[in-house]
């Protein structure tokens, strides 16, 4: 049985963690990105389908390919971030099912048929994995700036052309500059967002 995390860990993951809009000029090395994925991959998904696909955009060349897809308000901060993660999802995720869910021999058949029929489970479970990425990054001492505000079709053309992978959202990644953090926005109280039945 797991024990609750200490208050400091809960703060780092949730209570004091903030969406970052500016980052310090401190690099994130490839080993950190590998360590990040090694945590993310353990998050649960339906039938262990793990449809998320991640592109860690670091190089000047890759940033230049990403730039035309960014909305004006996201351009400067994304180009300045040490890493931008394209969180995508593979609509042909079922091809990996024999490896990922081996104890059910016919699990792949659950998802066969037209690709559009796999969109919802791919998007849903890929989004879960994108959330895991944010929490795993925070757990490793990195800061994140998740965002929409980009042209998905342009990102898909630049990074996923010829594949069944579609972009979902972006996450700027690095070490946050506190000067770029907005004032904390409120959250809904329990009674407005949840109920117990």
Phi, psi and omega in degrees: 000136180281150175260150177301145175292155176294157182303322181297322179292319178296323176298313183297323181278325189228296197291320180252355177293143183227152171288128185262138177247355177212150183230148175290155178280068180230118187290158170248118186273166184299327179297324177294323180291323175295317179297322178298310180297324180298335172277313185303321187297342182274351180294142184289144171221162182299127180051029179053035184290333177038064184279352182294143173229133187243132171245119178268101185274109183237318188287158177300321180296316180292320177298322179295326176288328180284325188309314183297342181272349187274139171295154185305321182290343181253355188295301187298314184292329179286318178293332181275341180293142178302321181217141168239126180264123169273114177267111180243179177217141184264115180286352172252033180303333186296340179297335180270357186300320179302327177280317188278336183226058191290342184281355174238103190300327184255020183300327179301325182296338178299333188244006181286162183116196183301141183303322182298338177287343178264356185301311185298309179295327178293315181293315182297309183286327174295324176295318174305313182294327174296322174295319177299323180300317180298313181292321178296320178299314178298320180297330180269006177088010177264159177249156184228154173225080180290148182198156162262220176074046176204165181268106182301319183298321179291320177296316181297320179293319184284329188240339186232019183303135178080009180238176175264016182267136178237145177282148179245295177209172181247152176225113171285143192221136177166215178246113189295144173265113184304336181293343181264003183275131177284160173304147183297128177274153181288165174236155179291143174288163183311312187294342178264345184240348187209163171209157178248126180241000000 
